[in-house]
Amino acid sequence: VARERVFTELNKALNARSPVRALAAGQGLVLCALGIEASELDVANLEWLKPARARMQEGYALALELVKRVKCEGGLRWAALLAPLGAERAEHVLRGLRAPNDIIERACAAISGAARPFGVELAEVLRMLNALGVDGLNDALALARAAADCGGDAARCEMLDAAAAQARRAVDAGACYTLRQLAIGGRELSALGLKGR
């Protein structure tokens, strides 16, 4: 079967109203379709997943718990399913499935973004918005929140919720977090006679 067809069918299952039922029932088939062994989901030693890993020894069960806790948006469920592999291996799996580039980029950005340290101060949130963009930060926060919830880490869940709220307030207020958003640019500065970086 063409890899594109395999991706399409897995994508339909992931985007279903209750994706975990199908993914749990067909674990062997799903792993075969992804081209990975169950053990690969068990060996990844990702710091941000350690509390969840301590509660759920099996990597596939952890992946399904993450899928259950995230919304069906962009590549977020793909990120949840492949999170225990880490971003690099997840990208390899998605490229092997001939997934669309936007899903690959968004899923891998969510996985690597979830591994970043989060803060609730405005400056920290603006730096994260600059690095990940609005969608990327939302995905990373959602995935990190799902992992914290799986691990029963209430304090981290609260902090991630506060960071998400701070990001929403910053975006709604029109806060500047990229160079493109600045009111003036290099041309205007040059016109004033300024030179150099």
C-alpha positions in Angstrom: 0.0 0.0 0.0 1.3 3.5 -0.9 2.7 5.4 2.1 0.5 8.3 1.2 -2.6 6.1 1.6 -1.3 4.8 4.9 -0.9 8.4 6.1 -4.4 9.3 4.9 -6.0 6.4 6.9 -4.0 7.1 10.0 -4.8 10.7 9.7 -8.5 9.9 9.5 -8.2 7.7 12.7 -6.3 10.5 14.5 -8.9 13.1 13.6 -11.9 11.0 14.6 -14.0 12.1 17.5 -12.6 9.3 19.7 -9.3 8.4 18.1 -7.9 6.4 21.1 -10.4 3.6 20.7 -9.2 2.7 17.2 -5.5 3.4 18.0 -5.6 1.2 21.1 -7.4 -1.7 19.4 -5.0 -1.7 16.5 -1.7 -1.1 18.3 0.3 -3.6 16.2 -1.2 -2.3 13.0 -0.6 1.3 13.9 3.0 0.7 14.9 3.6 -1.3 11.7 2.1 1.5 9.6 4.3 4.1 11.4 7.3 1.9 10.8 8.4 1.8 14.4 8.8 -0.8 17.2 6.9 -0.4 20.4 10.3 -0.4 22.2 11.2 2.9 20.4 8.4 4.6 22.3 9.7 3.3 25.6 13.3 4.3 25.3 13.1 8.0 24.7 14.3 9.9 27.7 12.7 13.3 27.3 12.8 15.5 30.4 9.4 17.1 29.9 7.8 13.6 29.6 9.4 12.1 32.8 6.5 12.7 35.2 4.1 11.2 32.7 6.6 8.4 32.0 6.8 7.6 35.7 3.0 7.0 35.8 2.8 5.1 32.5 5.6 2.7 31.8 4.5 1.8 28.3 5.3 4.4 25.6 2.4 3.6 23.4 -0.1 4.0 26.3 1.5 7.4 27.1 1.2 8.4 23.4 -2.5 7.5 23.5 -3.1 9.5 26.7 -1.4 12.5 25.1 -3.6 12.1 22.0 -6.7 11.9 24.2 -5.8 15.2 25.9 -5.1 17.4 22.9 -7.5 19.1 20.5 -7.8 18.0 16.9 -5.9 21.0 15.4 -3.2 21.1 12.7 -0.5 18.5 13.5 -1.2 18.5 17.2 -2.5 15.0 17.5 0.4 13.7 15.4 2.7 15.5 17.8 1.0 13.8 20.7 1.1 10.4 19.1 4.8 10.7 18.2 6.0 12.8 21.2 7.7 9.9 23.0 10.0 9.5 20.0 11.3 13.1 20.2 11.1 15.7 17.4 13.9 14.3 15.2 12.6 10.7 15.1 9.0 12.0 14.7 10.0 13.9 11.6 11.6 10.8 10.2 8.4 8.8 10.7 6.2 11.5 9.2 8.5 11.9 6.2 8.4 8.2 5.7 4.6 8.4 5.6 4.8 11.2 3.0 2.9 13.5 5.3 2.2 17.0 4.1 5.0 19.5 5.0 2.7 21.7 7.1 1.8 18.7 9.4 5.4 17.6 9.7 6.6 21.1 10.6 3.7 21.8 13.0 4.0 18.4 14.8 7.7 18.5 15.1 7.6 22.2 16.3 5.1 21.2 19.0 7.3 18.4 20.2 10.5 20.5 20.3 8.6 23.5 21.7 7.1 21.4 24.5 10.6 20.5 25.6 11.5 24.2 26.1 11.4 25.8 29.5 8.2 27.9 30.0 7.7 30.9 32.1 4.7 33.2 32.9 6.5 36.6 32.8 5.6 38.7 29.8 9.2 38.9 28.6 9.5 35.1 28.6 6.2 34.7 26.8 7.2 37.2 24.2 10.5 35.4 23.6 8.5 32.1 23.1 6.1 33.9 20.7 9.1 35.1 18.8 10.6 31.7 18.6 7.5 29.6 17.9 4.8 32.0 16.6 1.3 32.1 17.9 0.2 28.7 16.6 3.5 27.1 17.5 3.4 28.3 21.1 -0.2 27.3 21.5 0.6 23.8 20.2 3.7 23.5 22.4 1.8 24.6 25.5 -1.1 22.2 24.7 1.3 19.3 24.4 3.3 20.2 27.5 0.0 20.7 29.4 -1.2 17.2 28.2 2.0 15.6 29.4 1.8 17.5 32.8 -1.8 16.3 33.2 -0.7 12.7 32.4 2.0 13.0 35.0 -0.4 14.4 37.6 1.8 17.5 38.0 -0.9 20.1 39.1 1.7 22.9 39.7 3.1 22.6 36.1 -0.5 22.4 34.7 -1.3 25.7 36.5 1.9 27.3 35.3 1.3 26.3 31.7 -2.3 27.6 31.9 -0.9 30.9 33.2 1.6 31.1 30.4 -1.1 30.4 27.8 -3.3 33.1 29.3 -0.3 35.6 29.3 0.3 34.7 25.6 -3.4 35.4 24.7 -3.3 38.7 26.5 -0.1 39.7 24.8 -1.4 38.8 21.3 -4.8 40.5 22.0 -3.1 43.7 23.2 -1.0 43.8 20.0 2.3 43.2 21.8 5.4 43.4 19.5 7.3 40.1 19.5 8.8 40.0 16.0 10.8 42.5 13.9 8.0 42.7 11.3 5.7 44.1 14.0 7.9 47.1 14.7 6.4 50.5 13.6 9.6 51.5 11.9 12.3 49.6 10.0 15.7 50.0 8.5 14.5 52.3 5.6 13.0 54.8 8.0 16.2 54.8 10.2 18.3 55.3 7.1 16.2 58.2 6.0 17.0 59.8 9.3 20.7 59.5 8.6 21.4 56.5 10.9 23.9 53.9 9.6 25.1 50.4 10.8 23.3 47.6 12.5 
